[in-house]
Amino acid sequence: MTPVNQWDIVWIRIRPGDTDRHPAVVISGQEWCASEYTTKLNVLACSKQVPAEGPKPHQVLLNGGDGLDFRSAVDCRFFHVVERASLSDVAGRVSVERRRAIGRKLHEVLRLTL
């Protein structure tokens, strides 16, 4: 089982039939990630960002500072639940600055009241 932490960027296939792997941000809590009994994790899917495009209103951009070789947009509209066993690699870790941006975007997009 691949050891993962909250805010790791991992490579996954969101749907079982996908041929390509995509980066995703682990958002499950650290206690959940650390448990040897955990079989599923919550992630935010990412997609490669075309250089000329800016982020859409529901996205936050990641880049080389987060361990990726290309700009990637995190989709903050939907949490995916993936099998921990389906994770193949840890590509990097979301920087503190972009963790805050993702948190703000989740609050905005999901309209979470505090």
MOBELVEN-V611232 format. One record per residue. RES is the residue in three letters. SS is DSSP state (h for helix, s for strand, l for the rest). OMEGA is omega as a letter, one per 20 degrees, with the letter a starting at -180 (none if undefined). D_LAST is the distance of its C-alpha to the last C-alpha in Angstrom with 1 decimal. Layout:
# MOBELVEN-V611232
RES;SS;OMEGA;D_LAST
RES;SS;OMEGA;D_LAST
This chain:
# MOBELVEN-V611232
MET;l;a;35.8
THR;l;r;34.2
PRO;l;r;32.1
VAL;l;r;28.7
ASN;l;r;25.6
GLN;l;a;22.1
TRP;l;r;22.3
ASP;s;r;26.0
ILE;s;a;27.4
VAL;s;r;29.6
TRP;s;a;32.2
ILE;s;r;31.9
ARG;l;a;33.2
ILE;l;r;30.3
ARG;l;a;32.8
PRO;l;a;35.8
GLY;l;a;38.3
ASP;l;r;37.0
THR;l;a;39.9
ASP;l;r;37.9
ARG;l;r;35.2
HIS;s;r;32.1
PRO;s;r;29.7
ALA;s;a;26.3
VAL;s;r;23.5
VAL;s;r;22.8
ILE;l;r;19.0
SER;l;r;19.7
GLY;l;a;18.9
GLN;h;r;21.8
GLU;h;r;22.9
TRP;h;r;23.1
CYS;h;a;25.1
ALA;h;a;27.4
SER;l;r;28.4
GLU;l;a;31.9
TYR;l;a;31.1
THR;l;r;28.4
THR;l;a;30.0
LYS;s;r;27.1
LEU;s;r;24.4
ASN;s;r;21.5
VAL;s;r;22.3
LEU;s;a;21.6
ALA;s;r;25.0
CYS;s;r;26.6
SER;s;a;29.6
LYS;s;a;32.2
GLN;l;r;31.6
VAL;l;a;34.6
PRO;l;a;35.2
ALA;l;a;35.7
GLU;l;r;32.4
GLY;l;r;29.0
PRO;l;r;25.8
LYS;l;a;24.5
PRO;l;a;21.1
HIS;l;a;19.6
GLN;s;r;21.4
VAL;s;a;21.6
LEU;s;r;25.1
LEU;s;r;26.6
ASN;l;a;30.1
GLY;h;r;32.8
GLY;h;r;30.6
ASP;h;r;28.7
GLY;l;r;32.0
LEU;l;r;32.6
ASP;l;a;36.0
PHE;l;r;34.5
ARG;l;a;31.5
SER;s;a;29.1
ALA;s;r;26.1
VAL;s;r;23.1
ASP;s;a;21.9
CYS;l;a;18.1
ARG;l;a;18.3
PHE;l;r;19.4
PHE;l;r;19.5
HIS;s;r;23.2
VAL;s;a;24.4
VAL;s;r;27.7
GLU;s;r;30.4
ARG;h;a;30.5
ALA;h;a;34.2
SER;h;r;33.9
LEU;l;a;32.7
SER;l;a;35.7
ASP;l;r;34.8
VAL;s;a;32.2
ALA;s;a;32.6
GLY;s;a;30.5
ARG;s;a;27.2
VAL;l;a;24.3
SER;l;a;24.5
VAL;h;r;21.8
GLU;h;a;21.5
ARG;h;r;21.0
ARG;h;r;18.5
ARG;h;r;16.2
ALA;h;r;17.2
ILE;h;r;16.5
GLY;h;r;13.0
ARG;h;a;12.3
LYS;h;r;14.3
LEU;h;r;12.6
HIS;h;a;9.2
GLU;h;a;11.6
VAL;h;a;13.9
LEU;h;r;11.9
ARG;l;r;9.6
LEU;l;r;6.5
THR;l;a;3.8
LEU;l;none;0.0
